[in-house]
Amino acid sequence: MWEVKSLVDVTDLITCGVAKRPEYVDKGVPFLSAKNVKNGRVIWSDHRYITKDMHQFLTKNNKPMIGDILYTRVGSFGEAAIIEDDFDFSIFVSLTLIKPKHKILNNAFLKYYLNSSNVKSLAKNSVSSSGVGNLNVGSVRKFPVPIPPLEEQKRIVGVLDEAFAGIDRAIANTEKNLQNARDLFESYLNNIFTQKGAGWVDNTLADIAIDFGRGKSKHRPRNDPKLYGGKFPFIQTGDVRNSGHFIKGYSQTYNENGLAQSRLWPKGTLCITIAANIAETGILTFDACFPDSIIGLVVDEKKYSIDFIEYCLQYTKVRLQAAGKGSAQDNINLATFKNWMFSFPNIDEQIKIVEVLNRIDEQSKMLVKTYNKKLTALKELKQSLLQKAFAGELTSDMQEAA
């Protein structure tokens, strides 16, 4: 049976970084925060700099050293990493610096322990009620730590190192496959609209539309509760962004008052966001209202496929978003489309292209779903191994199972 001690009893120092943000400089000593500890590693990017004098002042009694542990306690709390790089840096209050007693506690053993799901749950339950995910240093000091003999700690670390290395290789390969699956559809989409065949005709969206205009939301303030809670779906830019080609759900509804100051667009309308999440698209699968931050497009489906137009806009989205840059809030408007030309083949060709893109899109999404499941399983395997390790059940052949 392993002895269990409080973390403070097996460490020389547990302290957090500076609470007040120091003055930053363009070049100097790195100043790390919680975002610089992730997946068991210290991330040496996306950080600020402070002067050498400021660093020396901040670390006079608690200088981070090789072998020490950084532990996040604010925001994304509960991530631990060993300092492996021999150069100066300082830390913000969102990080805790832990110096283990190396004659009692192996630092890698402690790192793995702090990253285990049991300790993450303990950390979560110890968080203050301030709503910012602030894990008090006093709570960290009280964490119970299992203390097997030092040689046993080293053996467990060796098994976990080897197993995690194999799992990390599998994760890296799966993430690469996941990106390839996401790129599959984009590749087909780009090929279709960059290698147009004969007979494609250029038009603006306004030229091909039966109805083309901004949504309506005349009443002020727009969030007046008198407008909501009825039977008429009310679509917003976030609903369009998250639609995945077809808008199948909504988070709000208008009542009769809401409808009176808006407009009900028919099922099959193509929605295009022109503010906030600009150039996102989705096709309504029901009649709905939407505000003037969304453009609605209705076409004669005997001449134009709304699905084809939606795919065309997906292809053009990056350029449309670039056209909306530069203002306080990115946006485009109806005028953006007055001179913006889109190419269209005949309706039969549009339908064929849509059938191909639908099939590729479905295959791509299935692959993404499969690889995401595998990533989840691999991460769960890590936690399973950690669970066994700190229950004293980790044998030397565990890495073979991984």
N, C-alpha and C positions, 0 to 999 in steps of 0.2 A: 504493500500500500504506500503510495507516494505521499510525502508530506506536502501540505498546502500552506503557503504563507502569503501575507499581503504583499503587493508589489513594492511598497515602500521599504519592506524589510529585506528585500533582495536586490536593492538598487542603491547606488551612491547619490543619485540626484534625479528628481522628477520635478521639472519646472516648465512653465510655458514661456513663449517668447514675449517680446515687448508689446504692450497693449496700445500704446499711442503710435500711430504711423509716423516714422521719421521722414525727413525731407529726402526725396529721391533725386538721383543724379543720372546722367546719361551713361556713364561708365564708372565702375567701382566694384564694391563687394556685393555679391548676390544676396538678395533679401527674399527668403522663401516664405510661402504661406501654405495653407492646407491643400491647395490645388496642385502643389508640387510633390505630393506624395500620393501615388496611385499604383494599384496592383502590386504592392509589395516593393516598390522601387521609388527612389528619389528622382524626380523629373527635373532635369536641368534646362528648362526652357520656360518661356512665359512667366518670367519673374522680373522684379524691379531691382535697382541697384542703390546702394547707399555709400557714403564716403568711408574710407578706411578708419578715420578717426571715430566716426559714429559707430562703426562695427566694433572697434576696440572698447568703446564705452559700453555698448550693449552686452558684450560677451566677457566682461571683466571677470565674472565669477561663474559663468556657465557656457564656456566656449564649446560648440559642437565639435566632436572629434570622430575620427574613423572608428567604427565599431559601436558608436552610440546609435540610439534608435529615435527616429522622428515619428510622432504619433498624432494624427489629426484629431482635434477635439471640437472644432467649430464647423458648421455646414456639413461637409461629407465626413463626419467624425467616424473613428474606428478603423483607420487605415494606418498600418505600420510599415516602416522601411528602415533598413540599416544604412548608415552613412558609410559609403565605400570610397569616396573621393577625398583626396588629401589637399583641400584648399579651403580658404576662409569663406564663411558665409554667416549670416544672421537669420533669425526666424521671427515671424510675426506671432501674435498671441494665439492664432488659430492652430499653431503647432505646439506639441509638448515634446520636450527633450528628455530622454530617458537614458541614464547611464547605469547599466547592469553591473552588479558585483560579479566579475568574471570568474571568481573562484567558486561561485555558487550557481551562477546562472549563465548559460550559453546565450549570446545575443540573438543568434539565428533561431534558437528554440523559442525565445521570448517573442521574436518577430512573428513566427508562425502562430504562436498562441494568441497574440493580440489580433491577428487577422482571422481567427476562427469564428465561426458563426455564434458559438456560445458567448464569446467575449463581445462580439458586435451586438448581440441581444442585451447583454449586461450594460454595455455603453448606452444603448438606446434607452433602456429603462432608467438610466442614471441622468439623462439629459434634463437640464433645467426647463422650467415651463415658460421661458421667455419667448418661445416660438422661433428661435434662430438656430436650434440644434447645438446649444452650448454645453459641452461636456465639462463639468467642473474638474479642475486638477485634483482637488481633494478626493473626488470619486475615483479617479484613475489610481491614486495612491492606494486605495482600499481594494483594488481588484485582487481577487484570490488567484494565486499562481501555483500550479502543481510543480513540485520540485523533485523529480527523480534524480538519482546519482548523475554527476556530470557526464560520465562516460555514456550513460543511457541517453542523456539529452543529445550528445553528439551523434549517437547511433541513429536516433529518431530523425535528427536533422539530415543526416546522410541519406536516409530512405526517402524523406520528403523532397530533398533537393533533386534526387534522381527521378522520382515520380513526377514532380512538378515540371521538370525540364521536358519530359515526354509529353505531358499534358499541354504545356505551352507551345510545343511544336505542332501538336494537333490543332490547337486554337489558332495559331498563325496560319496554318494551311486552310482551316475552315473559313477564317476571315477573308483569305484570298479568294476562295471559291465563292464566298458570299458576295464579294465585290464584283467578281466575274458574272455572277447571276444577275446582279443589278445592272451591269453594263450591257448584258445581252440585249435587252429591249432597246436601250438607248442606241446601240449600234444599228439595229434594224431600222429604227425610226430615222436616224440620220441618213442611212443609205437611201431610203425611199424618197426623202425630200431634197437630197443633194444630187440624186441621179434620176431626175425626172425624165419621163419618156416624151415622145412627140405628142402634140395636141393639148398640152397643158396650157391653160389660159390664166393670166394674171388679173386679179380683181381685189378691191378692198372688201372688207367684211360688210361695210355699209352698202356696197353695190349689190351684194348677193342676198341681202336680208329682206325678209318680209317685215320684220320688226327689229329694231336695233336701238338701244338707248339705255340710259342709266336707270337703276331702280329708284324708288321714291320713299322718302321718310321725311315728311314735311314738318311734323310736329316737333316742338322744342319744349322741354328737353327730350331727347330721343329715348331716354330710359324711363320716361314717365310710366308708372305702373298701370295707369288707366288704359294704356294701349295693348297690354299683354294678357295672356291667359285664355285665349279663345281657341278656335278650331282651324285657324289659317296659319300654316307653317311660315316661319320667318327665318330666312337663311342669312348668315353673316359670312364675312371673309374666311373665318376659321373653318366653317362648314365646307366651303369650297376647297380650301387648301387640303383638308383631310379626306376628300371625297374618293380619291382613287378612280377617277374617270366619271363615275356616276354618283350623284348626291342622293343618298338613300336615307339620311336621317337629319334631324334638326334638334336644336336645344331650346328654342323658344317658339312661341306662337303669338300671333296677333288676334285680338278680338275684333268686333265690328268697328270699334273706334280706331283701332290700329289699321284695319283694312281701308277705312275711309280716307286716311291721310297717306296711303301707300298705293300699291298696285299689285294685283295677283297675276303672275306670269304663268303661262301654261306648262304642263309636263312636256319635256323635250327641249326646253329652253337651255341654251348653252350659257352658263354664268362665267364671267371673266372678272377677276378682282382687279381694281385699279388703285387701291390704296392699301397701306400696311403690307399685306402679303400679295404683292403685285404680280399680275400675269398668271395667277393660278386659275385653273379651269375645272369645271365639272358640269355634268348634264343633269337637269332636274328629272327625277323619276316621279314627281307629283307636282301639282300646282303649288306655287309658293310666292311670297313677297320677299323682297330684299331691298337694302338701302342703296343710296347713290354711290357707295363705294364699290358697287358691283355693276357691271354692264350685262344686259341680257341680249341674246341673239336668237332670233327665230328665223328659220329659212324654209323655203319650199322644198320638201324632202323628195319631190320628184326630180329635182335638179341638183340638190346638194345633200350630202350625208352629214348630219350634225356630228356624228362620231368621227368622220374624216376631219372635219374642221377642228374638233377638239384635239386630235392627234397633231394636226398641223400647228396648233397653238402651243402644244407641248414642245414641239421641235423649235419653235420660234421664241420660247419663253425667255431664254437667256438674253437675247437681243432686246426683247420688250422690257425686261427688268433693267437693262443698262440704260434704256431710253428714259426710265423713270428716276434715275439717280440724280442727286445734286440738290434736291430741295430739303427742307427741314424734315419732312417725312416723305419717303419715296412714294411717288405716285405717277400714274399715267391717266389719260382721260380720253374722251371720245375723239378729240382732235388727233390723238396719236394714231388712230386707225384711218384717218381721212386719206393719207398718202401712203399708208403701209400696204404694200402689195403682197398678196398670197396667191400661190399657184394651185389650180384645180384641174384635174383631168375630167373626163365625162363621168356621169353618175355611176355607170356600170364599173368603171375602173376604180372609182372611189370605194364602192362597196367591196370589191375584191381586196383592195389594200386594207380596208378595215378588218376584214376576216383574217388576213394574215397577221396584222398587228394585234388583234384580240387574242389569237392563238399564242403568239410569242409572249405577249404580256402575261397571259395565264401561266405559261410554262416558267417564265422568269419569277413570278410571284410564288409559285410552288417550290422552286429551288430556294428562294430566299427564306421561305418558311421552314424548309427542311434544314438548311444550314443554321438558322437561328435556334432551332430546337437542339441541334448538335452542340452549339456554343453553350446553351443553357445546361445541357447534360455534362459537358466538360467542366464547367464552373462548379456544378453540384458535386462532381467527382472530387474536386479539390477539397471542398468542405467536408465531404465524407471521409477523406483521408485524414484531415485535421481532427475530425471528431474521434476517429479511432486512435490517432496519435496521443491525444490528451486524455483518453480513457485507458491508456496503457495496452491497447490492442493492436498496435502497429508492428507487424513482423517484417523481416527483411525481404520477404518476397512480395510485399505489397506493390512495389513499383512495377512488377511484371503484370499485375492486374490492370494497372493504369495504361 
